[in-house]
Amino acid sequence: MEDLNSALATLDPPLKHKIEYRDKTLLIEMWDPEANASVKRSIEPWQYQNRDLLHVIVLHAINELKMKGSRAPLQVLPLINGRKMEASDFIAD
């Protein structure tokens, strides 16, 4: 989870984020307080285990925030350093 947290932290400001892992589902919430806009994603294991797919899901969420008025940069996120994500990546320490 640290890799994803670190990647999303690069977008602060303007974006804030919250990541939860609940019953094998990854829950991501991102919001821009300045634009009063937020997005949520529930990501299943088959999605987060594919690094490229997870990357696309996160970028799509950022793009949705931009459509709602956020000034968040749409950029390439350094999510996982070229390795497959496992469920243990999202279990809080």
C-alpha positions in Angstrom: 0.0 0.0 0.0 2.9 2.3 0.6 3.7 2.5 -3.2 0.2 3.6 -4.0 0.1 6.0 -1.0 3.4 7.5 -2.1 2.2 7.9 -5.7 -1.0 9.6 -4.7 0.8 11.8 -2.2 2.7 13.4 -5.1 -0.7 14.9 -6.1 -1.2 16.7 -2.8 -2.0 19.5 -3.3 -4.5 19.7 -4.8 -5.7 16.2 -4.2 -6.3 14.4 -0.9 -6.8 10.7 -0.8 -7.8 7.8 1.4 -7.1 4.1 0.8 -8.7 1.2 2.5 -8.5 -2.5 2.1 -11.7 -4.2 3.0 -12.4 -7.9 2.4 -9.9 -8.2 -0.5 -11.3 -5.1 -2.1 -9.2 -1.9 -2.4 -11.2 1.2 -1.8 -9.7 4.5 -3.1 -11.2 7.9 -2.5 -9.7 11.1 -3.9 -11.0 14.6 -3.5 -10.1 18.1 -4.3 -11.2 20.5 -1.5 -10.8 23.5 -3.7 -13.1 22.2 -6.4 -15.5 20.5 -4.0 -15.1 17.3 -6.1 -14.6 13.7 -5.2 -14.4 10.3 -6.7 -14.4 6.7 -5.3 -13.2 3.5 -6.8 -13.8 -0.1 -5.5 -11.0 -2.2 -7.0 -11.2 -6.0 -7.0 -8.1 -8.2 -6.7 -8.0 -9.1 -10.4 -7.8 -5.4 -11.1 -5.2 -4.3 -8.6 -3.0 -7.3 -9.3 -2.5 -6.0 -12.8 -0.2 -3.0 -12.4 -1.1 -1.4 -15.7 -4.9 -1.8 -15.1 -4.6 -0.2 -11.7 -2.7 2.6 -13.2 -5.4 3.2 -15.8 -8.1 3.1 -13.1 -6.3 5.7 -11.0 -5.6 8.0 -14.0 -9.3 7.7 -15.0 -10.3 8.8 -11.5 -8.0 11.8 -11.7 -9.4 12.7 -15.1 -12.9 12.5 -13.6 -11.9 14.9 -10.9 -10.5 17.2 -13.6 -13.9 17.1 -15.4 -15.5 18.2 -12.0 -13.2 21.2 -11.8 -10.1 20.0 -10.2 -6.7 21.4 -11.2 -5.0 18.1 -10.4 -2.2 17.2 -12.8 -2.9 14.2 -15.0 0.4 12.5 -14.9 2.1 9.1 -14.9 2.0 7.7 -11.4 5.0 5.6 -10.2 2.7 3.0 -8.8 4.6 -0.3 -8.3 8.1 -0.3 -9.8 7.4 -2.9 -12.4 6.1 -5.8 -10.3 2.7 -7.4 -9.9 0.7 -6.1 -6.9 -0.4 -8.6 -4.3 -3.1 -8.4 -1.7 -0.4 -8.0 0.9 0.5 -4.7 -0.7 -2.7 -3.2 0.6 -2.9 -4.6 4.1 -2.2 -1.9 6.6 0.9 -2.4 8.7 
